[in-house]
Amino acid sequence: MKKKLLTMLLATTMVFGLVACGGNKANDDKNSGKSGKSDKYELALVTDMGSIDDKSFNQGAWEGVVQYAEENDIAHQYYKPVEQSDEAYKDAIALAVKGGAKTVVCPGYLFEVPVFEMQTQYPDVKFIIIDGAPHEDKEGAQPDIKENTLSIFYAEQQAGYLAGYAAVKDGYKNLGFMGGVAVPAVKRYGYGFVKGAEDAANELGLKDGEVTVRYTYVNGFAATPEINTQASSWYKDGAELIFAAAGGAGNSVMKAAETAKAQVIGVDVDQAAESKTVISSAMKNLKKSVYDALGTIYDNKFEGGQSITLDASKEGVELPMASSKWSNFKQADYDAIYAKLAANEIEIPTDATTDDATGLTKACKLTKVKLTVE
C-alpha cells in the first residue's frame, strides 16, 4: 500500500512538474482550446514507455488527440507513467480520470492488463486502446472488452508488404529487417516485408535468390550501441536498405545508415524528419484512427466492446508517398498495389500463419528472395 501511494505521489509530481514547466503541449493556448479556462482535461492520453515527441507510436496517437481537441475546443492532456509497470500505468490512468478525463487513449499492448482493470473501475470513462485488447493478468487469458472500451489493431502485414514491395520495385536487392521484439505486431511487419519483396521480384522477372533479406529481432525498442554495431555490420556486408520496425531503436539503425551512406525504412509514423537516410516509412495511420475513434464518441456512435482491425480498405496503413524518396517507385505504382490490398486480393502471412520467421520460406513460397533468419 505504501509503495502504491508513493507511486501515485511521484506520478502527480511528474505531471504537475510538466505543467509548471510548460513541457506539456496540451497546456499551450494554441494547442488546448480551453487552456486557462478550466483545470479539467476531458481528453487524455497516457504514454507507454515513450513520450509524445518520440516520432513514433505515442506521437502519432497524441497528434490524433490534439487535432480532434483543437477542432472541437476540448481541453486535453497527456500523462506519462513514472515507470514501465502495470501499477504505474493504472496510476497514470487514475490521475487522468481525477483530472477530468472522460476518454483515455492508451497506445500500445503494454496497456492490456491495466485497461482490463480500469475499464471496470471507471465504467463511465471511455477507453481507446491501440494495438492491444484488455485481458486478465494470467497466461492464456482471452480478451475481455467492456462496452466502454474500443480495441484498435492494424494490418501491419499490409504496411510491411508495401515497404518490401516498393523497395524491390525501386531497385533494392539486398535488404534487411530489424524488428524490436518478436511480438505479433512486429512479426506482421516483417512477414509482410518479405512477402512484398517476393511479389515485386516476381513481377520484375528477377532470378531465383536475386533478392536477399536478412531478418532478426534486436530485443528492444530503445536505441543502443549494440544495435548500431549490428546494423553497421549488415551495411558493411552489403545491405542497401534496412526496415527498422523497432520504435526508438530505429535511430541506431539510422545512424549506421548515415555512416554507410545507405537507406532505412521507418515504422509506425512518417520518420522522414529523423534522418536523411529514411527513404520511406511503413505507417499505421495512428493520427487518423484516434481522431476518428474520438469522433464516434462525441457523435454518440461509439462501438465499444469490440476489437477492430484497420487495414488498407479503411486507410489504416500506408506509405507516406509525399515525403518518400523513391527513384523508380511512382505514385501510380503505389496506387495500383494499394488498391489490390484494399480489395483483399493479396494474401500475406501473419503471426497466425507461422509463429516463426523461419517458416516464411514456405508460407510466402519464396523463390526470388533468399531469406536468412538470424
C-alpha positions, -999 to +999 in steps of 0.1 A: +000+000+000+028+024+009+046+015-024+014+023-044+009+056-025+044+066-032+040+058-069+009+079-071+026+108-054+055+105-078+032+104-108+014+135-095+047+153-090+058+144-126+026+155-143+023+188-124+060+194-130+054+191-167+025+216-165+046+241-145+075+239-170+052+243-200+065+210-213+030+196-220+017+209-253-018+204-241-013+234-218-003+258-245-031+282-256-026+272-293-029+235-285-058+234-260-090+252-268-099+256-231-064+263-217-067+289-189-104+284-187-105+251-168-082+229-148-101+198-161-089+179-191-117+160-209-095+141-233-064+123-221-036+101-234-013+080-213+020+072-229+037+038-226+074+038-222+079+066-247+070+102-250+046+123-271+075+135-292+090+101-298+085+104-336+067+070-333+037+054-316+029+078-288+034+108-310+011+095-337-017+088-313-012+121-295-015+140-327-049+125-333-060+136-298-046+171-304-063+175-338-097+165-325-094+185-294-083+217-312-110+214-338-137+209-311-125+232-284-119+204-259-093+206-231-067+178-234-037+164-215-012+137-216+002+117-187+035+099-186+038+070-161+068+071-138+079+036-149+070+007-172+047-014-150+010-022-148+007-004-115+023+028-129+000+027-159-030+023-137-019+051-115-015+074-146-050+065-158-064+072-124-047+105-124-061+113-158-097+105-146-091+126-115-081+154-138-115+152-156-108+127-184-140+113-199-119+095-226-085+080-221-063+069-251-038+041-243-013+034-271+003+000-270-001-036-259+015-028-226-019-014-215-038-046-220-038-056-183-041-021-169-071-012-192-087-046-183-089-034-147-096+003-152-125-002-177-144-019-148-132+006-122-143+035-143-174+024-163-183+060-172-150+066-189-143+056-225-111+038-232-094+035-266-065+010-266-042+009-296-025-024-306-040-043-277-071-059-262-078-059-224-073-091-206-066-106-172-030-108-159-027-146-164-012-168-191-037-176-219-062-151-208-087-142-235-097-106-244-124-091-222-135-058-237-162-039-219-188-017-236-168+014-226-137+002-244-127+001-281-097-020-291-079-010-323-054-031-342-038-026-376-029-048-405+008-043-401+014-071-426+000-048-453+022-019-442+052-041-443+041-055-476+040-020-491+075-013-478+090-046-492+072-043-525+083-006-530+119-013-521+124-041-547+104-022-573+127+008-567+157-014-574+170-025-540+180-062-538+200-065-506+175-059-478+174-063-440+146-064-414+153-055-378+123-059-356+123-046-320+107-076-302+090-107-316+055-095-306+026-101-330+026-065-345+063-066-352+061-101-367+034-089-390+055-060-402+084-084-410+063-111-426+046-086-449+080-070-458+093-104-470+062-112-490+061-078-506+098-082-517+090-116-532+060-104-552+078-074-566+108-096-576+084-119-594+068-090-612+102-078-623+112-112-635+143-114-613+163-146-609+158-170-581+177-158-550+185-124-566+169-106-537+183-112-502+167-104-469+185-107-435+160-109-407+163-105-370+148-091-337+170-067-317+152-075-284+142-039-275+127-007-287+154+017-274+185+029-293+217+012-281+253+010-293+248-027-298+220-022-324+241+004-341+270-020-343+248-048-357+232-025-383+267-012-393+278-048-398+249-055-421+255-025-442+292-033-444+282-068-456+263-053-484+228-044-471+214-014-491+183-008-470+171-020-436+135-019-425+137-009-388+104-019-372+118-012-337+105+021-324+133+042-309+158+015-317+154+026-353+176+056-345+205+033-340+199+019-375+196+054-390+230+064-375+246+033-390+230+041-424+243+077-422+279+063-419+274+037-445+255+061-469+227+035-470+189+037-465+163+029-439+126+024-439+109+038-408+079+025-389+046+034-374+047+071-383+065+091-410+101+092-398+115+112-427+124+141-404+145+117-382+173+112-408+181+118-444+186+080-447+148+073-442+136+066-477+100+059-466+081+046-436+056+017-431+029+036-413-001+029-392-025+058-397-024+064-359-035+100-361-065+094-383-076+063-363-075+081-330-092+111-345-120+090-360-125+070-328-129+102-308-154+114-333-176+083-328-177+091-290-188+127-295-213+117-322-228+091-299-217+063-323-190+047-302-187+010-309-173-002-276-170-038-265-150-050-296-117-051-314-114-037-349-085-041-374-078-012-396-063-022-430-059-007-464-097-008-471-101+016-441-069+036-449-054+022-417-019+016-432+001+035-457+034+047-471+039+085-469+045+090-506+047+128-504+079+125-482+093+092-496+125+093-517+119+065-542+136+068-575+116+044-596+085+035-575+060+061-585+026+073-571+008+053-598+027+021-588+017+028-552-020+034-560-022+002-580-008-021-553-027-003-526-059-009-544-052-046-545-045-046-508-077-027-501-097-052-522-081-081-502-066-095-534-032-103-518-027-130-493+000-121-467+012-145-439+007-133-403+017-145-369-014-167-371+000-183-403+035-190-389+049-184-355+085-180-365+102-162-394+119-194-404+085-206-417+083-177-442+101-195-470+072-220-471+044-195-462+055-170-488+066-196-513+099-178-516+119-183-547+132-149-558+140-139-522+168-157-502+158-153-466+184-155-438+169-155-402+194-146-375 
